[in-house]
Amino acid sequence: HLFYVLMNSGEERDALLRFLKARDILAVFHYLPLHLAPMGRQFGYDETDCPVTDDISRRLVRLPFYYDLSAAEQTRVIENVHAFFRKSAG
């Protein structure tokens, strides 16, 4: 039900989000690691308990992915993600 892209850094994640937003594509970052959620805190977890999870969570981009996403919209998202990486590599 979700489609994520794992970026190399938080800065690259933010750049991709800005790039897509400028093209009217809503991609978001909203993943809160479970150990930092209220229930995780109730179980006694703290910010330093899961460094790999924290690192990955800062680099995730959630792409549009929902039931009525048309084939044309899917293609547009894919083309723009590819354009971002071509631009970044150039």
Residue frames as a rotation matrix with the C-alpha (Angstrom) as fourth column:
HIS 1
0.554 0.833 0.000 0.00
0.833 -0.554 0.000 0.00
0.000 0.000 -1.000 0.00
LEU 2
0.752 -0.398 -0.525 3.06
-0.199 -0.897 0.394 2.28
-0.628 -0.192 -0.754 0.10
PHE 3
0.683 -0.616 0.392 5.90
0.682 0.345 -0.645 2.85
0.262 0.708 0.656 -2.33
TYR 4
0.801 -0.480 -0.358 9.11
-0.055 -0.654 0.754 4.27
-0.596 -0.584 -0.551 -0.90
VAL 5
0.634 -0.764 0.120 12.40
0.231 0.039 -0.972 5.33
0.738 0.644 0.201 -2.42
LEU 6
0.724 -0.487 -0.488 15.47
0.550 -0.019 0.835 5.23
-0.416 -0.873 0.254 -0.17
MET 7
0.876 -0.401 0.267 17.71
-0.126 -0.725 -0.677 8.21
0.465 0.560 -0.686 -0.85
ASN 8
0.107 -0.944 -0.313 21.42
0.544 0.319 -0.776 8.53
0.832 -0.087 0.547 -0.08
SER 9
-0.861 -0.394 -0.321 20.93
0.488 -0.466 -0.738 11.31
0.141 -0.792 0.594 2.48
GLY 10
-0.031 0.844 -0.536 18.34
0.796 -0.303 -0.524 13.49
-0.605 -0.443 -0.662 4.13
GLU 11
-0.326 -0.166 -0.931 19.52
-0.253 -0.933 0.255 16.39
-0.911 0.318 0.263 1.97
GLU 12
-0.985 -0.026 -0.170 18.94
-0.171 0.280 0.945 14.35
0.023 0.960 -0.280 -1.19
ARG 13
-0.484 0.870 -0.095 15.51
0.871 0.470 -0.141 13.33
-0.078 -0.151 -0.985 0.12
ASP 14
0.027 0.486 -0.873 14.61
0.390 -0.809 -0.439 16.99
-0.920 -0.329 -0.211 0.67
ALA 15
-0.658 -0.338 -0.673 15.89
-0.448 -0.542 0.711 17.90
-0.605 0.769 0.205 -2.81
LEU 16
-0.927 0.367 0.081 13.73
0.313 0.634 0.708 15.20
0.208 0.681 -0.702 -4.43
LEU 17
-0.173 0.905 -0.388 10.68
0.899 -0.015 -0.438 16.35
-0.403 -0.424 -0.811 -2.47
ARG 18
-0.108 0.071 -0.992 11.25
-0.066 -0.996 -0.065 19.95
-0.992 0.059 0.112 -3.64
PHE 19
-0.909 -0.310 -0.277 11.84
-0.301 0.032 0.953 18.80
-0.287 0.950 -0.123 -7.22
LEU 20
-0.722 0.686 0.096 8.60
0.663 0.645 0.381 16.82
0.199 0.338 -0.920 -7.32
LYS 21
-0.047 0.717 -0.695 6.60
0.714 -0.463 -0.526 19.53
-0.699 -0.521 -0.490 -5.54
ALA 22
-0.464 -0.213 -0.860 7.71
-0.307 -0.872 0.381 22.06
-0.831 0.441 0.339 -8.17
ARG 23
-0.913 0.135 -0.386 6.14
-0.333 0.299 0.894 19.70
0.236 0.945 -0.228 -10.72
ASP 24
-0.121 0.943 0.311 2.89
-0.981 -0.161 0.107 19.33
0.151 -0.293 0.944 -8.75
ILE 25
0.115 0.085 -0.990 3.68
-0.039 0.996 0.081 15.79
0.993 0.029 0.118 -7.63
LEU 26
0.451 0.134 0.882 2.88
-0.842 -0.262 0.471 15.13
0.294 -0.956 -0.006 -4.00
ALA 27
0.180 -0.481 -0.858 5.55
0.344 0.848 -0.403 12.93
0.921 -0.223 0.318 -2.49
VAL 28
0.686 0.182 0.704 6.00
-0.522 -0.551 0.651 13.04
0.507 -0.814 -0.283 1.25
PHE 29
-0.529 -0.734 -0.426 8.23
0.030 0.486 -0.874 12.17
0.848 -0.475 -0.235 4.13
HIS 30
0.163 0.648 0.744 6.30
-0.792 -0.364 0.490 11.11
0.588 -0.669 0.454 7.18
TYR 31
0.379 -0.021 -0.925 7.77
0.216 0.974 0.066 7.92
0.900 -0.224 0.373 8.57
LEU 32
0.247 -0.278 0.928 8.14
-0.919 -0.371 0.133 8.01
0.307 -0.886 -0.347 12.35
PRO 33
-0.540 -0.486 -0.687 10.17
-0.253 0.872 -0.418 5.06
0.803 -0.052 -0.594 13.59
LEU 34
0.383 0.825 -0.416 8.09
0.144 0.392 0.909 2.98
0.912 -0.408 0.032 15.97
HIS 35
-0.070 -0.456 -0.887 10.56
0.951 0.238 -0.198 3.30
0.301 -0.858 0.417 18.83
LEU 36
-0.959 -0.282 0.008 10.03
0.271 -0.931 -0.244 7.10
0.077 -0.232 0.970 18.71
ALA 37
-0.262 0.946 0.191 6.23
-0.034 -0.207 0.978 6.90
0.964 0.250 0.087 18.56
PRO 38
0.016 0.320 0.947 4.27
-0.912 -0.385 0.145 7.39
0.411 -0.866 0.285 21.78
MET 39
0.936 0.352 -0.002 3.83
-0.323 0.861 0.393 3.63
0.140 -0.367 0.920 22.29
GLY 40
0.411 -0.866 -0.286 7.54
0.436 0.462 -0.772 3.02
0.801 0.193 0.567 21.74
ARG 41
-0.362 -0.493 0.792 8.33
-0.405 -0.682 -0.609 5.67
0.840 -0.541 0.047 24.32
GLN 42
0.474 0.622 0.623 5.90
-0.848 0.131 0.514 4.00
0.238 -0.772 0.589 26.75
PHE 43
0.949 -0.165 -0.270 7.91
0.183 0.982 0.039 0.79
0.259 -0.086 0.962 26.35
GLY 44
0.704 -0.667 -0.245 11.04
0.139 -0.209 0.968 2.72
-0.697 -0.715 -0.054 27.31
TYR 45
0.262 -0.628 0.733 12.73
0.965 0.183 -0.188 3.14
-0.016 0.756 0.654 23.92
ASP 46
0.452 -0.143 -0.881 14.78
0.127 -0.967 0.222 6.23
-0.883 -0.212 -0.418 23.30
GLU 47
0.818 -0.003 -0.575 16.33
-0.498 -0.503 -0.706 8.03
-0.287 0.864 -0.413 20.34
THR 48
-0.075 -0.975 -0.211 19.60
-0.993 0.053 0.107 6.12
-0.093 0.218 -0.972 20.49
ASP 49
0.029 0.135 0.990 18.13
-0.435 0.894 -0.109 2.61
-0.900 -0.428 0.085 20.55
CYS 50
0.432 0.236 0.871 17.73
0.589 0.658 -0.470 2.06
-0.683 0.716 0.145 16.80
PRO 51
-0.133 -0.557 -0.820 20.38
-0.205 -0.794 0.573 4.01
-0.970 0.245 -0.008 14.84
VAL 52
-0.916 -0.171 0.362 19.87
0.287 0.350 0.892 2.09
-0.279 0.921 -0.272 11.57
THR 53
-0.047 0.982 0.184 16.11
0.996 0.060 -0.069 2.67
-0.078 0.180 -0.981 11.69
ASP 54
0.413 0.160 -0.897 16.68
0.331 -0.944 -0.015 6.36
-0.849 -0.290 -0.442 12.43
ASP 55
-0.586 -0.724 -0.364 19.11
-0.139 -0.353 0.925 6.69
-0.798 0.593 0.106 9.52
ILE 56
-0.815 0.309 0.490 16.80
0.579 0.442 0.685 5.00
-0.005 0.842 -0.539 7.06
SER 57
0.158 0.962 -0.224 13.74
0.933 -0.220 -0.286 6.91
-0.325 -0.164 -0.932 8.25
ARG 58
0.151 -0.173 -0.973 15.50
0.048 -0.982 0.182 10.20
-0.987 -0.074 -0.140 7.47
ARG 59
-0.747 -0.567 -0.347 16.12
-0.336 -0.128 0.933 9.09
-0.573 0.814 -0.094 3.87
LEU 60
-0.559 0.599 0.573 12.71
0.711 0.702 -0.041 7.72
-0.427 0.385 -0.818 2.84
VAL 61
-0.755 0.473 -0.454 10.47
-0.605 -0.769 0.206 9.37
-0.252 0.430 0.867 0.25
ARG 62
-0.387 0.718 0.579 6.94
0.402 0.696 -0.595 8.06
-0.830 0.002 -0.558 -0.16
LEU 63
-0.992 0.028 -0.124 5.80
-0.125 -0.382 0.916 8.34
-0.022 0.924 0.383 -3.75
PRO 64
-0.197 0.979 -0.061 2.16
-0.944 -0.206 -0.258 8.73
-0.265 0.007 0.964 -4.79
PHE 65
-0.900 -0.028 -0.436 0.55
-0.160 0.950 0.269 5.30
0.406 0.311 -0.859 -4.78
TYR 66
-0.569 0.787 0.238 -3.18
-0.391 -0.004 -0.920 4.88
-0.724 -0.616 0.311 -4.49
TYR 67
-0.187 0.565 0.804 -6.09
0.435 0.781 -0.448 3.06
-0.881 0.266 -0.391 -6.07
ASP 68
0.749 0.599 0.284 -7.12
0.489 -0.209 -0.847 5.58
-0.448 0.773 -0.449 -8.73
LEU 69
0.015 -0.813 -0.582 -3.63
-0.374 -0.544 0.751 6.66
-0.927 0.207 -0.312 -9.75
SER 70
0.898 0.417 -0.142 -3.89
-0.264 0.251 -0.931 6.47
-0.352 0.874 0.335 -13.53
ALA 71
0.511 -0.724 0.464 -1.27
0.810 0.587 0.023 4.92
-0.289 0.364 0.886 -15.78
ALA 72
0.426 -0.325 0.844 -0.52
0.462 -0.725 -0.512 8.41
0.778 0.608 -0.159 -17.15
GLU 73
0.787 -0.113 0.607 0.00
-0.521 -0.648 0.555 9.75
0.331 -0.753 -0.569 -13.61
GLN 74
0.798 -0.529 0.289 2.24
0.197 0.682 0.704 6.80
-0.569 -0.505 0.649 -12.76
THR 75
0.405 -0.645 0.648 4.32
0.893 0.129 -0.431 7.47
0.194 0.754 0.628 -15.85
ARG 76
0.570 -0.135 0.811 4.58
-0.005 -0.987 -0.160 11.16
0.822 0.087 -0.563 -14.95
VAL 77
0.876 -0.265 0.402 5.83
-0.436 -0.083 0.896 10.33
-0.204 -0.961 -0.189 -11.44
ILE 78
0.626 -0.649 0.432 8.35
0.559 0.760 0.332 7.81
-0.544 0.034 0.839 -12.76
GLU 79
0.433 -0.449 0.782 9.63
0.734 -0.328 -0.595 10.17
0.523 0.831 0.188 -15.46
ASN 80
0.667 -0.147 0.730 10.13
-0.322 -0.941 0.105 12.95
0.672 -0.305 -0.675 -12.94
VAL 81
0.833 -0.442 0.333 11.95
-0.188 0.340 0.921 10.73
-0.520 -0.830 0.200 -10.45
HIS 82
0.446 -0.681 0.581 14.24
0.864 0.496 -0.082 9.64
-0.232 0.539 0.810 -13.29
ALA 83
0.529 -0.215 0.821 14.70
0.369 -0.813 -0.451 13.30
0.764 0.542 -0.351 -14.30
PHE 84
0.897 -0.202 0.394 15.74
-0.440 -0.511 0.739 14.17
0.052 -0.836 -0.547 -10.75
PHE 85
0.611 -0.696 0.377 18.43
0.209 0.602 0.771 11.49
-0.763 -0.392 0.514 -10.74
ARG 86
0.391 -0.476 0.788 19.66
0.901 0.022 -0.434 12.44
0.189 0.879 0.437 -14.20
LYS 87
0.705 -0.070 0.706 19.90
-0.038 -0.997 -0.061 16.07
0.708 0.016 -0.706 -13.06
SER 88
0.870 -0.352 0.346 21.70
-0.393 -0.070 0.917 15.05
-0.299 -0.933 -0.199 -9.86
ALA 89
0.519 -0.687 0.509 24.18
0.589 0.719 0.369 12.88
-0.619 0.108 0.778 -11.76
GLY 90
0.571 -0.212 0.793 24.88
0.727 -0.319 -0.608 15.55
0.382 0.924 -0.028 -14.37
